[in-house]
């Protein structure tokens, strides 16, 4: 009888956590992250491991990733709801070795009706004393930067957002990943 109660309790706890974690992100419409540095690095074991003559590869996400000013990151998403208000966030993952307190971006957004807008944004990553705004542990920081708040997408269909680094150097070290998150605004 105790085993049955233990199993039932375990199942109940598992169901609670599933409902809790699903409801925590119920407003998410879109979320994607892209690595800045796409260099494939072969995994080599001490025996020069190969599987069917193919090397295994992993994506590098080393803290010293470099964002070349020619590399653009494209995010594409569908919008079906033109009545609900949305918040749009830019996600930035960077190393604590990043040398600047901000990140300048050119952000190009395209709507289904063909309208293209280009914004120049300054994303503040640290305060004047060098304290990072992003959360994280060790040398990695993650920041959710509010870009457009309480906006309505006027057309149904496919939208795109493109990031390009706009710092005054061609090779920007310390930015690891960029992301885009769109969520519905809670109607309270």
N, CA and C atoms as an extended XYZ file, in Angstrom:
564
Properties=species:S:1:pos:R:3:atomname:S:1:resname:S:1:resid:I:1 pbc="F F F"
N         0.823       -1.193        0.000 N   UNK     1
C         0.000        0.000        0.000 CA  UNK     1
C         0.867        1.256        0.000 C   UNK     1
N         1.975        1.217        0.692 N   UNK     2
C         2.866        2.368        0.722 CA  UNK     2
C         3.474        2.637       -0.648 C   UNK     2
N         3.775        1.561       -1.399 N   UNK     3
C         4.330        1.739       -2.744 CA  UNK     3
C         3.328        2.452       -3.643 C   UNK     3
N         2.060        2.092       -3.536 N   UNK     4
C         1.021        2.712       -4.351 CA  UNK     4
C         0.894        4.190       -4.011 C   UNK     4
N         0.907        4.521       -2.723 N   UNK     5
C         0.812        5.922       -2.305 CA  UNK     5
C         2.029        6.713       -2.770 C   UNK     5
N         3.190        6.092       -2.694 N   UNK     6
C         4.417        6.760       -3.124 CA  UNK     6
C         4.381        7.042       -4.624 C   UNK     6
N         3.913        6.057       -5.401 N   UNK     7
C         3.806        6.243       -6.844 CA  UNK     7
C         2.786        7.327       -7.179 C   UNK     7
N         1.656        7.308       -6.479 N   UNK     8
C         0.618        8.315       -6.726 CA  UNK     8
C         1.131        9.707       -6.384 C   UNK     8
N         1.846        9.816       -5.271 N   UNK     9
C         2.405       11.106       -4.872 CA  UNK     9
C         3.449       11.577       -5.882 C   UNK     9
N         4.292       10.660       -6.329 N   UNK    10
C         5.301       11.014       -7.337 CA  UNK    10
C         4.640       11.483       -8.626 C   UNK    10
N         3.595       10.798       -9.044 N   UNK    11
C         2.874       11.179      -10.255 CA  UNK    11
C         2.215       12.546      -10.092 C   UNK    11
N         1.640       12.792       -8.927 N   UNK    12
C         0.999       14.077       -8.650 CA  UNK    12
C         2.016       15.221       -8.676 C   UNK    12
N         3.174       15.009       -8.070 N   UNK    13
C         4.230       16.025       -8.069 CA  UNK    13
C         4.714       16.283       -9.494 C   UNK    13
N         4.907       15.230      -10.267 N   UNK    14
C         5.339       15.374      -11.657 CA  UNK    14
C         4.311       16.155      -12.474 C   UNK    14
N         3.036       15.858      -12.295 N   UNK    15
C         1.984       16.587      -13.014 CA  UNK    15
C         1.974       18.061      -12.609 C   UNK    15
N         2.160       18.345      -11.322 N   UNK    16
C         2.192       19.729      -10.845 CA  UNK    16
C         3.326       20.501      -11.513 C   UNK    16
N         4.525       19.920      -11.547 N   UNK    17
C         5.663       20.605      -12.158 CA  UNK    17
C         5.450       20.812      -13.656 C   UNK    17
N         4.865       19.842      -14.340 N   UNK    18
C         4.575       20.012      -15.769 CA  UNK    18
C         3.616       21.169      -15.999 C   UNK    18
N         2.534       21.218      -15.222 N   UNK    19
C         1.564       22.308      -15.360 CA  UNK    19
C         2.216       23.636      -15.013 C   UNK    19
N         3.012       23.666      -13.952 N   UNK    20
C         3.673       24.903      -13.521 CA  UNK    20
C         4.613       25.424      -14.597 C   UNK    20
N         5.469       24.574      -15.137 N   UNK    21
C         6.448       25.026      -16.124 CA  UNK    21
C         5.798       25.368      -17.461 C   UNK    21
N         4.759       24.661      -17.837 N   UNK    22
C         4.060       24.993      -19.080 CA  UNK    22
C         3.342       26.325      -18.937 C   UNK    22
N         2.684       26.551      -17.794 N   UNK    23
C         1.950       27.798      -17.613 CA  UNK    23
C         2.879       28.991      -17.463 C   UNK    23
N         4.103       28.773      -16.988 N   UNK    24
C         5.052       29.872      -16.852 CA  UNK    24
C         5.395       30.485      -18.200 C   UNK    24
N         5.333       29.712      -19.248 N   UNK    25
C         5.739       30.197      -20.562 CA  UNK    25
C         4.562       30.196      -21.539 C   UNK    25
N         3.354       30.302      -21.019 N   UNK    26
C         2.175       30.227      -21.875 CA  UNK    26
C         2.050       31.423      -22.805 C   UNK    26
N         2.716       32.528      -22.485 N   UNK    27
C         2.628       33.732      -23.312 CA  UNK    27
C         3.627       33.739      -24.465 C   UNK    27
N         4.539       32.775      -24.483 N   UNK    28
C         5.564       32.751      -25.530 CA  UNK    28
C         4.932       32.472      -26.888 C   UNK    28
N         5.255       33.346      -27.855 N   UNK    29
C         4.803       33.175      -29.230 CA  UNK    29
C         5.951       32.626      -30.076 C   UNK    29
N         7.162       33.125      -29.802 N   UNK    30
C         8.337       32.725      -30.585 CA  UNK    30
C         9.574       32.952      -29.732 C   UNK    30
N        10.542       32.048      -29.858 N   UNK    31
C        11.834       32.209      -29.190 CA  UNK    31
C        12.867       31.382      -29.940 C   UNK    31
N        13.977       32.036      -30.303 N   UNK    32
C        15.064       31.345      -30.999 CA  UNK    32
C        16.378       32.018      -30.641 C   UNK    32
N        17.436       31.220      -30.597 N   UNK    33
C        18.788       31.721      -30.338 CA  UNK    33
C        19.702       31.247      -31.453 C   UNK    33
N        20.691       32.076      -31.775 N   UNK    34
C        21.675       31.692      -32.782 CA  UNK    34
C        23.073       31.979      -32.254 C   UNK    34
N        23.984       31.036      -32.511 N   UNK    35
C        25.387       31.242      -32.160 CA  UNK    35
C        25.984       32.314      -33.056 C   UNK    35
N        26.863       33.113      -32.490 N   UNK    36
C        27.571       34.126      -33.269 CA  UNK    36
C        28.651       33.463      -34.112 C   UNK    36
N        29.332       32.521      -33.508 N   UNK    37
C        30.486       31.890      -34.139 CA  UNK    37
C        30.069       30.513      -34.623 C   UNK    37
N        30.046       30.283      -35.925 N   UNK    38
C        29.571       29.023      -36.491 CA  UNK    38
C        30.676       28.046      -36.839 C   UNK    38
N        31.855       28.293      -36.362 N   UNK    39
C        32.966       27.420      -36.741 CA  UNK    39
C        32.749       26.018      -36.183 C   UNK    39
N        32.796       25.030      -37.059 N   UNK    40
C        32.698       23.638      -36.639 CA  UNK    40
C        34.058       23.170      -36.150 C   UNK    40
N        34.057       22.576      -34.983 N   UNK    41
C        35.292       22.059      -34.406 CA  UNK    41
C        35.160       20.550      -34.294 C   UNK    41
N        36.044       19.795      -34.923 N   UNK    42
C        35.918       18.342      -34.839 CA  UNK    42
C        36.223       17.840      -33.431 C   UNK    42
N        35.422       16.868      -33.009 N   UNK    43
C        35.692       16.199      -31.739 CA  UNK    43
C        36.652       15.068      -32.044 C   UNK    43
N        37.806       15.100      -31.437 N   UNK    44
C        38.784       14.036      -31.682 CA  UNK    44
C        39.122       13.368      -30.361 C   UNK    44
N        38.873       12.112      -30.324 N   UNK    45
C        39.237       11.331      -29.153 CA  UNK    45
C        40.694       10.916      -29.293 C   UNK    45
N        41.238       10.368      -28.242 N   UNK    46
C        42.652        9.997      -28.281 CA  UNK    46
C        42.952        9.006      -29.401 C   UNK    46
N        41.958        8.258      -29.831 N   UNK    47
C        42.184        7.286      -30.901 CA  UNK    47
C        41.772        7.828      -32.268 C   UNK    47
N        41.659        9.148      -32.401 N   UNK    48
C        41.220        9.758      -33.663 CA  UNK    48
C        39.908        9.108      -34.115 C   UNK    48
N        38.922        9.146      -33.232 N   UNK    49
C        37.658        8.457      -33.432 CA  UNK    49
C        36.938        8.921      -34.696 C   UNK    49
N        36.584        7.961      -35.521 N   UNK    50
C        35.758        8.214      -36.692 CA  UNK    50
C        34.615        7.218      -36.690 C   UNK    50
N        33.475        7.653      -37.163 N   UNK    51
C        32.345        6.765      -37.292 CA  UNK    51
C        31.948        6.736      -38.758 C   UNK    51
N        32.105        5.579      -39.390 N   UNK    52
C        31.818        5.418      -40.820 CA  UNK    52
C        32.518        6.497      -41.637 C   UNK    52
N        33.767        6.759      -41.295 N   UNK    53
C        34.613        7.726      -41.999 CA  UNK    53
C        34.106        9.167      -41.946 C   UNK    53
N        33.248        9.478      -40.984 N   UNK    54
C        32.764       10.848      -40.805 CA  UNK    54
C        33.240       11.370      -39.456 C   UNK    54
N        33.793       12.566      -39.464 N   UNK    55
C        34.179       13.178      -38.198 CA  UNK    55
C        32.926       13.667      -37.493 C   UNK    55
N        32.940       13.618      -36.190 N   UNK    56
C        31.861       14.222      -35.409 CA  UNK    56
C        32.206       15.690      -35.206 C   UNK    56
N        31.226       16.559      -35.332 N   UNK    57
C        31.464       17.988      -35.175 CA  UNK    57
C        30.533       18.561      -34.106 C   UNK    57
N        31.002       19.603      -33.453 N   UNK    58
C        30.173       20.364      -32.515 CA  UNK    58
C        30.307       21.832      -32.858 C   UNK    58
N        29.314       22.601      -32.470 N   UNK    59
C        29.378       24.045      -32.660 CA  UNK    59
C        30.154       24.652      -31.495 C   UNK    59
N        31.077       25.514      -31.814 N   UNK    60
C        31.855       26.191      -30.791 CA  UNK    60
C        31.011       27.264      -30.134 C   UNK    60
N        31.068       27.348      -28.827 N   UNK    61
C        30.431       28.462      -28.124 CA  UNK    61
C        31.397       28.977      -27.071 C   UNK    61
N        32.632       29.077      -27.453 N   UNK    62
C        33.673       29.551      -26.547 CA  UNK    62
C        33.435       31.008      -26.201 C   UNK    62
N        33.838       31.426      -24.980 N   UNK    63
C        33.617       32.810      -24.562 CA  UNK    63
C        34.312       33.834      -25.451 C   UNK    63
N        35.287       33.427      -26.233 N   UNK    64
C        35.989       34.390      -27.082 CA  UNK    64
C        35.436       34.411      -28.500 C   UNK    64
N        34.165       34.068      -28.654 N   UNK    65
C        33.544       34.131      -29.978 CA  UNK    65
C        33.660       35.540      -30.538 C   UNK    65
N        33.744       35.621      -31.840 N   UNK    66
C        33.926       36.906      -32.513 CA  UNK    66
C        32.782       37.108      -33.497 C   UNK    66
N        32.111       38.241      -33.382 N   UNK    67
C        31.018       38.581      -34.287 CA  UNK    67
C        31.570       39.494      -35.368 C   UNK    67
N        31.717       38.947      -36.551 N   UNK    68
C        32.200       39.711      -37.700 CA  UNK    68
C        31.100       40.676      -38.133 C   UNK    68
N        31.481       41.897      -38.495 N   UNK    69
C        30.468       42.893      -38.851 CA  UNK    69
C        29.728       42.562      -40.151 C   UNK    69
N        30.187       41.576      -40.889 N   UNK    70
C        29.492       41.160      -42.114 CA  UNK    70
C        28.453       40.067      -41.840 C   UNK    70
N        28.536       39.450      -40.658 N   UNK    71
C        27.614       38.363      -40.335 CA  UNK    71
C        26.305       38.931      -39.801 C   UNK    71
N        25.217       38.520      -40.447 N   UNK    72
C        23.882       38.936      -40.029 CA  UNK    72
C        23.131       37.719      -39.508 C   UNK    72
N        22.326       37.932      -38.495 N   UNK    73
C        21.534       36.859      -37.906 CA  UNK    73
C        20.072       37.099      -38.247 C   UNK    73
N        19.430       36.111      -38.859 N   UNK    74
C        18.055       36.255      -39.327 CA  UNK    74
C        17.117       35.366      -38.519 C   UNK    74
N        16.033       35.952      -38.035 N   UNK    75
C        14.991       35.248      -37.292 CA  UNK    75
C        13.679       35.422      -38.063 C   UNK    75
N        12.986       34.323      -38.329 N   UNK    76
C        11.733       34.359      -39.080 CA  UNK    76
C        10.643       33.692      -38.250 C   UNK    76
N         9.465       34.319      -38.190 N   UNK    77
C         8.380       33.794      -37.365 CA  UNK    77
C         7.039       34.145      -37.997 C   UNK    77
N         6.016       33.388      -37.605 N   UNK    78
C         4.644       33.593      -38.094 CA  UNK    78
C         3.815       34.266      -37.008 C   UNK    78
N         2.970       35.203      -37.423 N   UNK    79
C         2.013       35.840      -36.521 CA  UNK    79
C         0.615       35.554      -37.057 C   UNK    79
N        -0.245       35.014      -36.174 N   UNK    80
C        -1.628       34.721      -36.543 CA  UNK    80
C        -2.615       35.665      -35.860 C   UNK    80
N        -2.205       36.244      -34.736 N   UNK    81
C        -3.080       37.077      -33.915 CA  UNK    81
C        -2.714       38.549      -34.098 C   UNK    81
N        -3.598       39.302      -34.744 N   UNK    82
C        -3.324       40.725      -34.987 CA  UNK    82
C        -3.997       41.632      -33.955 C   UNK    82
N        -4.699       41.062      -32.994 N   UNK    83
C        -5.399       41.868      -31.993 CA  UNK    83
C        -4.649       41.967      -30.672 C   UNK    83
N        -3.902       40.939      -30.332 N   UNK    84
C        -3.207       40.887      -29.047 CA  UNK    84
C        -1.961       41.761      -29.058 C   UNK    84
N        -1.705       42.387      -27.915 N   UNK    85
C        -0.477       43.168      -27.745 CA  UNK    85
C         0.666       42.202      -27.437 C   UNK    85
N         1.870       42.551      -27.897 N   UNK    86
C         3.047       41.701      -27.715 CA  UNK    86
C         4.213       42.513      -27.170 C   UNK    86
N         5.119       41.817      -26.496 N   UNK    87
C         6.424       42.355      -26.117 CA  UNK    87
C         7.478       41.606      -26.919 C   UNK    87
N         8.461       42.350      -27.421 N   UNK    88
C         9.533       41.751      -28.220 CA  UNK    88
C        10.851       42.037      -27.519 C   UNK    88
N        11.618       40.975      -27.275 N   UNK    89
C        12.885       41.083      -26.553 CA  UNK    89
C        14.042       40.617      -27.426 C   UNK    89
N        15.164       41.273      -27.249 N   UNK    90
C        16.418       40.837      -27.847 CA  UNK    90
C        17.197       40.132      -26.744 C   UNK    90
N        17.601       38.905      -27.005 N   UNK    91
C        18.406       38.156      -26.036 CA  UNK    91
C        19.873       38.256      -26.428 C   UNK    91
N        20.699       38.526      -25.433 N   UNK    92
C        22.138       38.656      -25.662 CA  UNK    92
C        22.862       37.766      -24.661 C   UNK    92
N        23.657       36.837      -25.162 N   UNK    93
C        24.544       36.043      -24.305 CA  UNK    93
C        25.959       36.509      -24.600 C   UNK    93
N        26.652       36.923      -23.538 N   UNK    94
C        28.011       37.439      -23.723 CA  UNK    94
C        28.914       36.959      -22.603 C   UNK    94
N        30.181       37.065      -22.861 N   UNK    95
C        31.209       36.719      -21.891 CA  UNK    95
C        31.437       37.918      -20.980 C   UNK    95
N        31.835       37.652      -19.754 N   UNK    96
C        32.177       38.762      -18.852 CA  UNK    96
C        33.472       39.434      -19.294 C   UNK    96
N        34.126       38.850      -20.284 N   UNK    97
C        35.329       39.456      -20.854 CA  UNK    97
C        34.989       40.454      -21.967 C   UNK    97
N        33.700       40.613      -22.268 N   UNK    98
C        33.274       41.602      -23.262 CA  UNK    98
C        33.779       42.971      -22.813 C   UNK    98
N        34.359       43.736      -23.712 N   UNK    99
C        35.105       44.937      -23.336 CA  UNK    99
C        34.278       46.215      -23.268 C   UNK    99
N        33.007       46.148      -23.604 N   UNK   100
C        32.201       47.361      -23.667 CA  UNK   100
C        31.009       47.248      -22.720 C   UNK   100
N        30.427       48.387      -22.382 N   UNK   101
C        29.243       48.350      -21.526 CA  UNK   101
C        27.957       48.296      -22.339 C   UNK   101
N        28.079       48.419      -23.670 N   UNK   102
C        26.899       48.404      -24.523 CA  UNK   102
C        27.169       47.594      -25.788 C   UNK   102
N        26.104       47.375      -26.527 N   UNK   103
C        26.186       46.706      -27.823 CA  UNK   103
C        25.276       47.470      -28.775 C   UNK   103
N        25.865       48.033      -29.823 N   UNK   104
C        25.088       48.726      -30.845 CA  UNK   104
C        24.698       47.728      -31.922 C   UNK   104
N        23.425       47.790      -32.332 N   UNK   105
C        22.887       46.875      -33.338 CA  UNK   105
C        22.126       47.637      -34.413 C   UNK   105
N        22.218       47.146      -35.646 N   UNK   106
C        21.276       47.516      -36.692 CA  UNK   106
C        20.252       46.389      -36.704 C   UNK   106
N        18.983       46.730      -36.524 N   UNK   107
C        17.926       45.726      -36.501 CA  UNK   107
C        16.947       46.039      -37.629 C   UNK   107
N        16.863       45.106      -38.555 N   UNK   108
C        15.988       45.260      -39.723 CA  UNK   108
C        14.795       44.331      -39.547 C   UNK   108
N        13.592       44.900      -39.572 N   UNK   109
C        12.389       44.083      -39.439 CA  UNK   109
C        11.554       44.190      -40.706 C   UNK   109
N        11.026       43.050      -41.128 N   UNK   110
C        10.213       42.975      -42.347 CA  UNK   110
C         8.857       42.382      -42.011 C   UNK   110
N         7.807       43.014      -42.513 N   UNK   111
C         6.439       42.562      -42.282 CA  UNK   111
C         5.905       41.843      -43.521 C   UNK   111
N         4.813       41.079      -43.363 N   UNK   112
C         4.248       40.350      -44.504 CA  UNK   112
C         3.805       41.250      -45.660 C   UNK   112
N         3.479       42.508      -45.369 N   UNK   113
C         3.025       43.416      -46.428 CA  UNK   113
C         4.185       44.082      -47.161 C   UNK   113
N         5.427       43.688      -46.844 N   UNK   114
C         6.596       44.214      -47.536 CA  UNK   114
C         7.246       45.420      -46.886 C   UNK   114
N         6.658       45.942      -45.817 N   UNK   115
C         7.235       47.098      -45.135 CA  UNK   115
C         8.492       46.665      -44.386 C   UNK   115
N         9.567       47.404      -44.597 N   UNK   116
C        10.847       47.131      -43.942 CA  UNK   116
C        11.221       48.334      -43.091 C   UNK   116
N        11.594       48.073      -41.840 N   UNK   117
C        12.047       49.133      -40.939 CA  UNK   117
C        13.437       48.775      -40.445 C   UNK   117
N        14.290       49.791      -40.320 N   UNK   118
C        15.638       49.578      -39.797 CA  UNK   118
C        15.829       50.480      -38.587 C   UNK   118
N        16.176       49.863      -37.462 N   UNK   119
C        16.433       50.590      -36.218 CA  UNK   119
C        17.905       50.488      -35.876 C   UNK   119
N        18.441       51.530      -35.281 N   UNK   120
C        19.773       51.483      -34.687 CA  UNK   120
C        19.557       51.494      -33.184 C   UNK   120
N        19.991       50.429      -32.511 N   UNK   121
C        19.718       50.264      -31.090 CA  UNK   121
C        20.999       50.224      -30.277 C   UNK   121
N        20.937       50.817      -29.106 N   UNK   122
C        22.010       50.673      -28.129 CA  UNK   122
C        21.476       49.811      -26.995 C   UNK   122
N        22.022       48.618      -26.845 N   UNK   123
C        21.651       47.712      -25.765 CA  UNK   123
C        22.684       47.869      -24.658 C   UNK   123
N        22.256       48.384      -23.515 N   UNK   124
C        23.176       48.547      -22.390 CA  UNK   124
C        23.350       47.212      -21.683 C   UNK   124
N        24.594       46.773      -21.572 N   UNK   125
C        24.903       45.488      -20.946 CA  UNK   125
C        25.423       45.641      -19.526 C   UNK   125
N        25.945       46.829      -19.191 N   UNK   126
C        26.526       47.058      -17.863 CA  UNK   126
C        26.251       48.495      -17.440 C   UNK   126
N        26.312       48.719      -16.129 N   UNK   127
C        26.158       50.089      -15.638 CA  UNK   127
C        27.489       50.832      -15.753 C   UNK   127
N        27.527       52.077      -15.300 N   UNK   128
C        28.736       52.901      -15.421 CA  UNK   128
C        29.908       52.373      -14.597 C   UNK   128
N        29.628       51.487      -13.647 N   UNK   129
C        30.683       50.930      -12.800 CA  UNK   129
C        31.138       49.550      -13.268 C   UNK   129
N        30.567       49.080      -14.374 N   UNK   130
C        30.984       47.799      -14.932 CA  UNK   130
C        30.200       46.603      -14.441 C   UNK   130
N        29.133       46.817      -13.664 N   UNK   131
C        28.315       45.703      -13.179 CA  UNK   131
C        27.361       45.274      -14.301 C   UNK   131
N        27.429       43.992      -14.652 N   UNK   132
C        26.615       43.463      -15.745 CA  UNK   132
C        25.148       43.426      -15.353 C   UNK   132
N        24.276       43.781      -16.292 N   UNK   133
C        22.834       43.691      -16.072 CA  UNK   133
C        22.339       42.260      -16.244 C   UNK   133
N        22.970       41.497      -17.089 N   UNK   134
C        22.527       40.144      -17.368 CA  UNK   134
C        22.751       39.203      -16.201 C   UNK   134
N        21.975       38.133      -16.199 N   UNK   135
C        22.094       37.107      -15.166 CA  UNK   135
C        23.000       36.000      -15.674 C   UNK   135
N        23.567       35.272      -14.744 N   UNK   136
C        24.399       34.149      -15.134 CA  UNK   136
C        25.372       33.794      -14.039 C   UNK   136
N        26.148       32.779      -14.315 N   UNK   137
C        27.169       32.367      -13.357 CA  UNK   137
C        28.484       32.210      -14.100 C   UNK   137
N        29.550       32.313      -13.366 N   UNK   138
C        30.855       32.218      -14.002 CA  UNK   138
C        31.077       33.391      -14.926 C   UNK   138
N        31.571       33.120      -16.109 N   UNK   139
C        31.923       34.198      -17.032 CA  UNK   139
C        30.867       34.441      -18.110 C   UNK   139
N        29.696       33.820      -17.997 N   UNK   140
C        28.663       33.964      -19.022 CA  UNK   140
C        27.475       34.738      -18.460 C   UNK   140
N        27.009       35.719      -19.231 N   UNK   141
C        25.868       36.538      -18.839 CA  UNK   141
C        24.793       36.463      -19.922 C   UNK   141
N        23.539       36.405      -19.479 N   UNK   142
C        22.382       36.392      -20.377 CA  UNK   142
C        21.503       37.585      -20.048 C   UNK   142
N        21.163       38.347      -21.069 N   UNK   143
C        20.351       39.544      -20.875 CA  UNK   143
C        19.162       39.509      -21.822 C   UNK   143
N        17.984       39.739      -21.262 N   UNK   144
C        16.773       39.900      -22.068 CA  UNK   144
C        16.517       41.397      -22.151 C   UNK   144
N        16.764       41.976      -23.316 N   UNK   145
C        16.686       43.424      -23.504 CA  UNK   145
C        15.370       43.774      -24.186 C   UNK   145
N        14.525       44.610      -23.547 N   UNK   146
C        13.239       44.965      -24.154 CA  UNK   146
C        13.419       45.846      -25.384 C   UNK   146
N        12.892       45.396      -26.506 N   UNK   147
C        13.017       46.152      -27.752 CA  UNK   147
C        11.719       46.885      -28.069 C   UNK   147
N        10.647       46.142      -28.246 N   UNK   148
C         9.345       46.759      -28.537 CA  UNK   148
C         8.347       46.217      -27.524 C   UNK   148
N         7.759       47.126      -26.762 N   UNK   149
C         6.838       46.717      -25.714 CA  UNK   149
C         5.426       47.174      -26.075 C   UNK   149
N         4.460       46.309      -25.771 N   UNK   150
C         3.045       46.594      -26.019 CA  UNK   150
C         2.787       46.987      -27.474 C   UNK   150
N         3.264       46.151      -28.381 N   UNK   151
C         3.052       46.407      -29.807 CA  UNK   151
C         2.062       45.387      -30.368 C   UNK   151
N         1.398       45.801      -31.405 N   UNK   152
C         0.460       44.932      -32.106 CA  UNK   152
C         1.025       44.676      -33.497 C   UNK   152
N         1.041       43.410      -33.900 N   UNK   153
C         1.454       43.073      -35.265 CA  UNK   153
C         0.235       43.280      -36.166 C   UNK   153
N         0.301       44.213      -37.119 N   UNK   154
C        -0.889       44.588      -37.883 CA  UNK   154
C        -1.309       43.599      -38.975 C   UNK   154
N        -0.430       42.681      -39.347 N   UNK   155
C        -0.740       41.762      -40.449 CA  UNK   155
C        -0.447       40.325      -40.043 C   UNK   155
N        -1.293       39.413      -40.486 N   UNK   156
C        -1.013       37.989      -40.306 CA  UNK   156
C         0.026       37.576      -41.329 C   UNK   156
N         0.872       36.625      -40.934 N   UNK   157
C         1.841       36.103      -41.887 CA  UNK   157
C         3.243       36.048      -41.336 C   UNK   157
N         4.198       35.969      -42.252 N   UNK   158
C         5.597       35.757      -41.904 CA  UNK   158
C         6.317       37.098      -41.726 C   UNK   158
N         6.943       37.249      -40.570 N   UNK   159
C         7.768       38.410      -40.247 CA  UNK   159
C         9.216       37.945      -40.150 C   UNK   159
N        10.140       38.880      -40.297 N   UNK   160
C        11.547       38.545      -40.068 CA  UNK   160
C        12.237       39.706      -39.370 C   UNK   160
N        13.239       39.345      -38.584 N   UNK   161
C        14.076       40.316      -37.874 CA  UNK   161
C        15.517       39.903      -38.112 C   UNK   161
N        16.348       40.879      -38.469 N   UNK   162
C        17.754       40.605      -38.766 CA  UNK   162
C        18.628       41.501      -37.897 C   UNK   162
N        19.620       40.885      -37.228 N   UNK   163
C        20.577       41.635      -36.407 CA  UNK   163
C        21.900       41.753      -37.150 C   UNK   163
N        22.500       42.929      -37.006 N   UNK   164
C        23.848       43.163      -37.509 CA  UNK   164
C        24.566       43.991      -36.453 C   UNK   164
N        25.759       43.575      -36.057 N   UNK   165
C        26.475       44.348      -35.043 CA  UNK   165
C        26.914       45.676      -35.644 C   UNK   165
N        26.739       46.751      -34.866 N   UNK   166
C        27.036       48.101      -35.356 CA  UNK   166
C        28.099       48.785      -34.502 C   UNK   166
N        28.945       47.989      -33.889 N   UNK   167
C        30.048       48.561      -33.121 CA  UNK   167
C        31.082       49.089      -34.117 C   UNK   167
N        32.011       49.852      -33.637 N   UNK   168
C        32.979       50.487      -34.545 CA  UNK   168
C        34.197       49.618      -34.825 C   UNK   168
N        34.076       48.327      -34.579 N   UNK   169
C        35.162       47.403      -34.912 CA  UNK   169
C        34.593       46.283      -35.786 C   UNK   169
N        35.414       45.777      -36.684 N   UNK   170
C        34.960       44.745      -37.615 CA  UNK   170
C        34.786       43.390      -36.947 C   UNK   170
N        35.654       43.056      -36.007 N   UNK   171
C        35.637       41.769      -35.322 CA  UNK   171
C        35.334       42.018      -33.847 C   UNK   171
N        34.102       41.740      -33.424 N   UNK   172
C        33.658       42.034      -32.061 CA  UNK   172
C        33.746       40.781      -31.197 C   UNK   172
N        34.709       40.728      -30.264 N   UNK   173
C        34.831       39.550      -29.397 CA  UNK   173
C        33.905       39.643      -28.186 C   UNK   173
N        33.487       38.480      -27.689 N   UNK   174
C        32.774       38.407      -26.424 CA  UNK   174
C        31.279       38.205      -26.521 C   UNK   174
N        30.676       38.396      -27.677 N   UNK   175
C        29.253       38.112      -27.848 CA  UNK   175
C        29.150       36.666      -28.326 C   UNK   175
N        28.374       35.861      -27.609 N   UNK   176
C        28.317       34.434      -27.889 CA  UNK   176
C        27.077       34.021      -28.679 C   UNK   176
N        25.912       34.510      -28.243 N   UNK   177
C        24.646       34.158      -28.889 CA  UNK   177
C        23.741       35.372      -28.887 C   UNK   177
N        22.858       35.401      -29.870 N   UNK   178
C        21.810       36.411      -29.919 CA  UNK   178
C        20.492       35.675      -30.096 C   UNK   178
N        19.443       36.262      -29.556 N   UNK   179
C        18.147       35.624      -29.671 CA  UNK   179
C        17.032       36.632      -29.822 C   UNK   179
N        15.861       36.114      -30.124 N   UNK   180
C        14.659       36.923      -30.258 CA  UNK   180
C        13.540       36.195      -29.542 C   UNK   180
N        12.805       36.923      -28.711 N   UNK   181
C        11.652       36.354      -28.008 CA  UNK   181
C        10.464       37.282      -28.193 C   UNK   181
N         9.331       36.683      -28.537 N   UNK   182
C         8.082       37.422      -28.666 CA  UNK   182
C         7.084       36.750      -27.738 C   UNK   182
N         6.420       37.566      -26.927 N   UNK   183
C         5.429       37.009      -26.021 CA  UNK   183
C         4.192       37.892      -25.990 C   UNK   183
N         3.061       37.271      -25.699 N   UNK   184
C         1.812       38.004      -25.551 CA  UNK   184
C         1.851       38.773      -24.237 C   UNK   184
N         1.258       39.967      -24.243 N   UNK   185
C         1.151       40.755      -23.025 CA  UNK   185
C        -0.040       40.227      -22.243 C   UNK   185
N         0.156       40.007      -20.942 N   UNK   186
C        -0.942       39.551      -20.091 CA  UNK   186
C        -2.037       40.603      -20.048 C   UNK   186
N        -3.262       40.187      -20.286 N   UNK   187
C        -4.404       41.096      -20.154 CA  UNK   187
C        -4.865       41.033      -18.706 C   UNK   187
N        -4.589       42.095      -17.955 N   UNK   188
C        -4.940       42.089      -16.517 CA  UNK   188
C        -6.054       43.035      -16.227 C   UNK   188
